[in-house]
Every structure is written in C-alpha cells, then in structure tokens.
Amino acid sequence: MTTPVSAQMMAGAVRALSMDAVQKAKSGHPGMPMGMADIAVALWTRHMRYNPVNPAWVGRDRFILSNGHGSMLQYALLHLSGYDLSMDDIKAFRQFGSRTPGHPEVDITPGVETTTGPLGQGIANGVGMALAEKMLGAEFNREGFPVIDNHTYVFLGDGCLMEGISHEVCSLAGVWKLNKLIAIYDDNGISIDGDVKGWFADDTRGRFEAYGWNVIGPVDGHDVDAMDKAIAEAKLSEDKPTLIIAKTQIGKGSPNREGTAKAHGEALGDEEIALTREAIGWPYAPFEIPADVYAAWDHKAEGARIENEYQAMYAGYRAQFPELAAELERRLAGDLPANYDAVLMDALEETVKAQATMATRKASQAALNALCPALPEMLGGSADLTGSNLTNWKGSVSLNTGSMLARHVSYGVREFGMSAIMNGIALFGGFIPYAATFLTFSDYSRNALRMSALMKQRVINVFTHDSIGLGEDGPTHQSVEHVPSLRLIPNMDVWRPCDTVESLIAWSAAIERKDGPSSLIFTRQNVPFIDRDEVDVDTILRGGYIIADAPAGDEKPEVILLATGSEVGLAMDARAELTARNIQCRVVSMPCTNRFDKQDAEYRRQVLPEGVPVLAIEAGKTDLWYKYFSGRGAVIGVDTFGESAPASVLWKHFGFTVDNVIAKVEDLLK
C-alpha cells in the first residue's frame, strides 16, 4: 500500500524548486515562495478550479500573484500541477527568451493571468477581474446555467498593502461587494529593508473592515488545514470580498535565513540550501521531484473532470439560449458585432454632414452616442469627472444604481486604481474598458498605462483638458509634457484629434485595436470643423496625412505646417494667409504619431517630402517633433509650464497665433 504524500512534502517540492531555480539563476526572490508554499498547497489542491491542459478555459478560477517578485512560487505550482511548463523551463528561470521570466508575464507562461511585479497592481487587476465576472455573469447567466461563475484569488504581501493603489482598489471592491474576490495576505513582517514595523504599522484588519471586506485571521500560514478552512469560509461570503491574513515566516525552512530580510531577494547559497534540504526533509537533488510527489500535485485528471462538467452545462445553455451563447462567445473572443462597420460609416456620414464646431471632448461623447448602442461590450467610466470628461452616453446606466448591467463606472478620485482595474477587466474578457480623467492626471495612472501596453490589452484611456487651452485653472492642470511622454510608451497608440471627424476615427481605431491600449486626447475648448475635400478613413488611420495641400498641388510644397489637435485649426488659418502671400503651403494633420511612424518609408516621404521645410505646431513639449525634419525645421510649442489666465491670452502669450506662424515660416524660407 502506497503511503499518501503529505501536504508538507508537497510544499517541500515548491520550496525546493524555488530555492534551486533562484540559486541557478544567481538572482531572484526565494523567501516569499518558501513562505507561501503551504498556503499554495491549500488553495491549488483543495479549492481552485483549473485545468492545466486548457489554461484559457473560461470557467476557471483566476489566480494572481500580486507580489510578483516571488514568481518562482507560481512557476513551481504551474509545473507541478501539470501545465505545459517543463523542468527545463524551470531551470531557465530569469534567462533570455525563457518562459519563466523574473516576474510573471501574461502570454509568456501558460497559466499566468496577468503581468505582475509593480506591487499593488496585481490586487488591482484582481478587482477588475472580479468586477468583470460579476457584471458579465449578471448579463449572461440564467437559472441553472452559471456560465460565468468563478472566484478570483490574489496572493499579496506587505509591499502591495503599502502601495497607495491597494487603498484605491480595495475600497472600491468593498463598495461593489465583490464577494468572489479572495485575497490572501502573506503577513511575514519583512521587506527588503528589514522588519516592517518601522514603516508599516497599519491595523490591516481594521483597514479592510472599514472598506467593507470580510476579514479572516490571522491564520497560521504554515498550517495547510487551517488555510483550507479559511478559504472555505471565505467562499461562503455573499456580499463582501474577503481578506485572509496569513502569518508566515519568509524563507520558511532555511535555518539561517528564515524570518530575515536576507531571505527576500537573493539566492540562499549552496551551503544554506543543503541545510534547508535537511531541515524540511527533502533528500533529493536539485530539480529532482519524486514520482509520488508529482502524482500528488497532478491536477490534469481533476481539471478535465471539472471542465467537462462545465462544458456539458454550457452545451445545455447554448441549446436553450443560442443567441445569448453566440453573443457571449463573440464578446469573449473580442470580436466586434457584424454591423459595426455599417454603424461606424453611418456615424461618419452624420459627422461630416453636421460640420460642427465643438470641443473634441464633446465630439468624443458624440462618437460614444453613435457607437455604444451597437457595442454592449463598452464599459466606460471616469475618475470623478464624468461631467467634464463626457464619457457617459445617452442610455448608459451608471454602476451607482447598483445594477450589474450598468455601462458606466464612477471610479472616484482614483486615477491609478481606475487604470489598473481596467487592465483586469480587459484581461478577464467580455468588455472593452474605457475611462477618463484630465490629461495632467495621467501621471497618477502612469505605471498602469505602461502595464496595459506591456500586456497588449485593449484598454482605452480618455484624457481631456489637454493643454494651455483649458485656461484659468493654471499650470497645475495645463498639460505640457504629457502627450509626448505618453507617445514614448512602447505599444501605446496616442490619438490627439483635431475635430469631430478625427475624434470619431480615433475612437474607432481604439475600439478595433486588439493588440494594445490607446490614449485619446481631447480638448476642453471648441475647435473648428476642418473642411476636407474628402474623408478617407483608411488614410486618417495611418496616423498622419495631408489634410490640405498646397493650392498649386505641387509634389513638393514650399513649406509644410505639421500639427495635431486644436493646433490644426491654427495651421489651416495660417495656410490661408500664406496662400494669399503666394506661398505654397501644405498642412499635415498627425493625430497619431505612433501610427504614422509605423508606415512605410514611401508613404512617410509622400506626406513629408525630403528637403521641404517643416513647421510643427503643438501646444506641448517640442522635443519629439524634430525627428520629422529632413531639412530645415522649427517647432511652435510649450517648453515651460503654463500660466493661469484666460485661454485667449495664453494662446497669444505662447505664440499660437497666425502672425507667429507666418513669421516662423518666413524665417524657414530665408
């Protein structure tokens, strides 16, 4: 008769793989994986629903390692439970091109749900996933058919709770009553600088109870049965998310490193690893896992059973509710409705016909009014600025009503949390999240914006009040460096449209894009409709195009005015004056430099011919415009902070006038 493998031996496998991989890589964080190994045994073998053979199965529970520096914990769990992650992958931890990078990365490692490492963002993603699960379930579940029904489990540590974003998102999770969100806090009292008492003395229980959470513990995080019981209790919550406080020892099992900062972020060393093996009763060589331990961890058969049960239930759902099933499948695939193109073309026709002068933030709302009724996946929001950002649309229902069928979320003054929650919503699937704040406050969101770009998620960031044009609020609110800094984020499309037409097309580009986020930049002040000879959507989607050519139609005009956003109107006015002076002037609108820069060289030379003087005009930092000059060039921009004054005064003060444009052109043509 075979003796069952103990929970301690199963945890020992996680500890051994973690310390061995970090030692081989000569870098990494062994302390957290060793400290949370017992908790992982309880969750992954007794509660979590997953199928290692099909990591993308829609009915799975979501697992997030918010304290992502302890990535070897997750890699060990994935390997042991049967995911397509080999021992060679474990041995390649932190090496170039491996599937086990230093921090977990979605779409790199099977079974990893989100990219973590920047502390606090994992729990924020978890809140987004839990919200998406609750809202999608409310829309698609029917009696007897819980097709969207999963828990979201988050491991997090002291660092996650110190980061302010954890306050932003956990507060919202309580308000939204996300009862299927279960966070397990690794309360080991140690961070890189040592014992956290000197800088982290929060009453964590009181804090989360004040948010409206269910709090369990402290629980002995090294007692698998106790953790099993705590998780089971958490799953019973009907109206509150749950925090389980698990008391652990960082580096558990290491005789000389356990409970110290030395266990946190460096390899234990061969001598200490040998002592640890002896201490935890693990008599095997590095990277050796005995067959009975593998068998105890293997979740493939159980995963297949759970998924087969789900698929049988879903087959019944599809038979009874075929239209709902088809819509859910479309939404989860990220495909747009069949009538989307027709809706867009009708909206464009109406936009051109109206020839409206309005702020592009208002044009943005008009685009939402036209498109969103045909796009039930659009889930909007604002950081307490809905009336200024104009992200609500006719017929949209606010989540403030308590309805989980809502399509607009009031995130409160929580820009960072809002952006990271949107990442979680996008990762879950079924929604296209978009939300807004003033452009100058994009700084608060910055790392979450970067993470959405890194993860290639379809997230739409709306930023209004984009320049000195907002006027009297002054330099604290007037963006100068923000647009160019957003353009610097790899894989982020930044659109700054000039009128109602470009605003609609910017929205369509962001909605249609499946491989990354977009930032849409809109004005507070009115801008004129630009009367084009024709509206060529495909050309505008290239990011930069000739919006008005030199009257003579020369292949190479004498000068090019290159502008974005509200400054395109100024360029058009200046072109009229230059034409009156018999100067052949082309105006190029470049609503998205990121798109334009990816065009082939022939197209870019067609728009900006070599050797033609270029005057770039944008109310922001000038640095990035110089790359478009093949000959003489100049920039009218803002390289200082703004001022508090009416916008009309500021435009003149900073040189955004026809007279100044003419003077700059004359200098270029000398």
Stockholm file with secondary structure:
# STOCKHOLM 1.0

chainA/1-670         MTTPVSAQMMAGAVRALSMDAVQKAKSGHPGMPMGMADIAVALWTRHMRYNPVNPAWVGRDRFILSNGHGSMLQYALLHLSGYDLSMDDIKAFRQFGSRTPGHPEVDITPGVETTTGPLGQGIANGVGMALAEKMLGAEFNREGFPVIDNHTYVFLGDGCLMEGISHEVCSLAGVWKLNKLIAIYDDNGISIDGDVKGWFADDTRGRFEAYGWNVIGPVDGHDVDAMDKAIAEAKLSEDKPTLIIAKTQIGKGSPNREGTAKAHGEALGDEEIALTREAIGWPYAPFEIPADVYAAWDHKAEGARIENEYQAMYAGYRAQFPELAAELERRLAGDLPANYDAVLMDALEETVKAQATMATRKASQAALNALCPALPEMLGGSADLTGSNLTNWKGSVSLNTGSMLARHVSYGVREFGMSAIMNGIALFGGFIPYAATFLTFSDYSRNALRMSALMKQRVINVFTHDSIGLGEDGPTHQSVEHVPSLRLIPNMDVWRPCDTVESLIAWSAAIERKDGPSSLIFTRQNVPFIDRDEVDVDTILRGGYIIADAPAGDEKPEVILLATGSEVGLAMDARAELTARNIQCRVVSMPCTNRFDKQDAEYRRQVLPEGVPVLAIEAGKTDLWYKYFSGRGAVIGVDTFGESAPASVLWKHFGFTVDNVIAKVEDLLK
#=GR chainA/1-670 SS CCCCCCHHHHHHHHHHHHHHHHHHHTCSCCHHHHHHHHHHHHHHHHTCCCCTTCTTCTTSCEEEESSGGGHHHHHHHHHHHTCSCCHHHHHTTTCTTCSSCSSCCTTTSTTCCSCCCSTTHHHHHHHHHHHHHHHHHHHHCBTTBCSSCCCEEEEEEHHHHHSHHHHHHHHHHHHTTCTTEEEEEEECCEETTEEGGGTCCCCHHHHHHHHTCEEEEEEETTCHHHHHHHHHHHTTCSSSCEEEEEECCTTTTCTTTTTSGGGTSSCCCHHHHHHHHHHHTCCSCTTCCCHHHHHHHCCHHHHHHHHHHHHHHHHHHHHHCHHHHHHHHHHHHTCCCTTHHHHHHHHHHHHHHHCCCEEHHHHHHHHHHHHGGGCTTEEEEESSCHHHHCCCCTTCCBGGGSCTTCCEEECCSCHHHHHHHHHHHHHHCSCEEEEEEEGGGHHHHHHHHHHHHHHTCCCEEEEESCSGGGCTTCTTTCCSSHHHHHHTSTTCEEECCSSHHHHHHHHHHHHHCCSSCEEEECCSSEECCCCCSCCCHHHHTTSCEEEECCTTCCSSCSEEEEECTTHHHHHHHHHHHHHHTTCCEEEEECSCHHHHHTSCHHHHHHHSCTTCCEEEECSSCCGGGGGGCSSSEEEECCCSCCCSSCHHHHHHHTTCSHHHHHHHHHHHTC
#=GC SS_cons         CCCCCCHHHHHHHHHHHHHHHHHHHTCSCCHHHHHHHHHHHHHHHHTCCCCTTCTTCTTSCEEEESSGGGHHHHHHHHHHHTCSCCHHHHHTTTCTTCSSCSSCCTTTSTTCCSCCCSTTHHHHHHHHHHHHHHHHHHHHCBTTBCSSCCCEEEEEEHHHHHSHHHHHHHHHHHHTTCTTEEEEEEECCEETTEEGGGTCCCCHHHHHHHHTCEEEEEEETTCHHHHHHHHHHHTTCSSSCEEEEEECCTTTTCTTTTTSGGGTSSCCCHHHHHHHHHHHTCCSCTTCCCHHHHHHHCCHHHHHHHHHHHHHHHHHHHHHCHHHHHHHHHHHHTCCCTTHHHHHHHHHHHHHHHCCCEEHHHHHHHHHHHHGGGCTTEEEEESSCHHHHCCCCTTCCBGGGSCTTCCEEECCSCHHHHHHHHHHHHHHCSCEEEEEEEGGGHHHHHHHHHHHHHHTCCCEEEEESCSGGGCTTCTTTCCSSHHHHHHTSTTCEEECCSSHHHHHHHHHHHHHCCSSCEEEECCSSEECCCCCSCCCHHHHTTSCEEEECCTTCCSSCSEEEEECTTHHHHHHHHHHHHHHTTCCEEEEECSCHHHHHTSCHHHHHHHSCTTCCEEEECSSCCGGGGGGCSSSEEEECCCSCCCSSCHHHHHHHTTCSHHHHHHHHHHHTC
//
